Amino acid sequence: MKNMLALSTLVAVADTFETTTTTTDVDPAAATGILAVFAGLGIIWIIFCILMFVYWLWMLIDSIKTTDEEYAKANSGSKIMWILLILILGIIPAIIYHFMVKKKIKAGSAPAAQ
């Protein structure tokens, strides 16, 4: 009797799974559109990452090329500090370097207006 009860319970559970796990038809055009949106976003993301890498590399090269005297004139810390910050921490120190150090150095090396 217990085996019959257990068997009927299993059958009821199986019927429940069978009725609740039905598949729905997906419109192929909708699936293609969703795929196109994600592909477009992926391409935009890849382009953004490439641009950020190029910018990071540009700031790294600029920090290496800048002399210690230029850093001292701009009161911007040391050359080694900026190189290590840009190398280790990435894009955020590169952006800070661009606006806080590079702009100061460029403004300080410009000829004075008469």
PLY file of the C-alpha trace (Angstrom):
ply
format ascii 1.0
element vertex 114
property float x
property float y
property float z
element edge 113
property int vertex1
property int vertex2
end_header
0.00 0.00 0.00
2.83 2.39 0.82
4.48 1.63 -2.52
1.27 2.46 -4.37
0.96 5.76 -2.51
4.58 6.66 -3.27
4.11 5.70 -6.91
0.98 7.81 -7.25
2.78 10.75 -5.63
5.66 10.43 -8.10
3.22 10.29 -11.00
1.48 13.42 -9.74
4.79 15.25 -9.39
5.85 14.13 -12.86
2.56 15.38 -14.32
3.08 18.73 -12.61
6.55 19.11 -14.15
5.23 18.03 -17.50
2.48 20.64 -17.53
4.55 23.51 -16.14
7.61 23.10 -18.34
6.06 23.73 -21.71
8.08 25.47 -24.37
6.96 28.68 -26.03
7.50 29.59 -29.61
9.98 32.43 -30.12
9.66 34.66 -33.12
12.91 34.33 -35.12
12.81 38.01 -36.08
12.62 39.03 -32.41
15.49 36.74 -31.50
17.55 38.15 -34.37
16.78 41.70 -33.25
17.82 40.99 -29.67
21.02 39.35 -30.91
21.73 42.37 -33.11
21.28 44.74 -30.17
23.69 42.76 -28.00
26.19 42.47 -30.85
26.02 46.24 -31.40
26.55 46.92 -27.71
29.47 44.49 -27.73
31.09 46.28 -30.65
30.62 49.65 -28.94
32.15 48.23 -25.74
35.15 46.85 -27.63
35.76 50.20 -29.35
35.48 52.00 -25.98
38.00 49.61 -24.40
40.44 50.06 -27.28
40.17 53.85 -26.98
40.74 53.71 -23.22
43.80 51.50 -23.74
45.23 53.93 -26.31
44.59 56.87 -23.96
46.21 54.98 -21.04
49.23 54.15 -23.20
49.50 57.78 -24.36
49.53 59.06 -20.76
52.06 56.38 -19.73
54.40 57.37 -22.57
53.94 61.06 -21.74
54.74 60.46 -18.06
57.89 58.58 -19.07
59.00 61.30 -21.52
58.42 64.17 -19.10
61.60 65.16 -17.27
62.02 65.36 -13.51
62.54 69.12 -13.78
59.14 69.58 -15.44
57.48 67.61 -12.62
59.29 69.77 -10.06
58.25 73.03 -11.78
54.61 71.92 -11.81
54.68 70.75 -8.15
53.25 67.44 -9.32
55.12 64.77 -7.39
57.80 62.59 -8.85
58.17 60.96 -12.21
58.48 57.45 -10.74
55.31 57.95 -8.67
53.22 58.83 -11.71
54.67 56.05 -13.84
53.92 53.46 -11.14
50.44 54.83 -10.49
49.53 54.72 -14.16
51.05 51.27 -14.62
49.51 49.65 -11.55
46.14 51.37 -11.17
45.29 51.96 -14.82
43.00 54.47 -16.42
41.94 56.57 -13.41
45.46 57.80 -12.57
45.99 58.37 -16.30
42.98 60.69 -16.39
44.16 62.47 -13.22
47.66 62.78 -14.71
46.25 64.30 -17.88
44.23 67.00 -16.15
46.37 67.70 -13.08
49.95 67.25 -14.32
50.10 67.36 -18.11
47.98 70.53 -18.29
50.15 72.23 -15.62
53.36 71.27 -17.36
52.00 72.41 -20.73
50.81 75.73 -19.25
54.16 76.27 -17.52
56.21 75.60 -20.66
54.16 77.92 -22.89
55.81 81.22 -23.74
54.62 84.17 -21.68
52.25 86.60 -23.39
53.63 90.08 -24.07
0 1
1 2
2 3
3 4
4 5
5 6
6 7
7 8
8 9
9 10
10 11
11 12
12 13
13 14
14 15
15 16
16 17
17 18
18 19
19 20
20 21
21 22
22 23
23 24
24 25
25 26
26 27
27 28
28 29
29 30
30 31
31 32
32 33
33 34
34 35
35 36
36 37
37 38
38 39
39 40
40 41
41 42
42 43
43 44
44 45
45 46
46 47
47 48
48 49
49 50
50 51
51 52
52 53
53 54
54 55
55 56
56 57
57 58
58 59
59 60
60 61
61 62
62 63
63 64
64 65
65 66
66 67
67 68
68 69
69 70
70 71
71 72
72 73
73 74
74 75
75 76
76 77
77 78
78 79
79 80
80 81
81 82
82 83
83 84
84 85
85 86
86 87
87 88
88 89
89 90
90 91
91 92
92 93
93 94
94 95
95 96
96 97
97 98
98 99
99 100
100 101
101 102
102 103
103 104
104 105
105 106
106 107
107 108
108 109
109 110
110 111
111 112
112 113
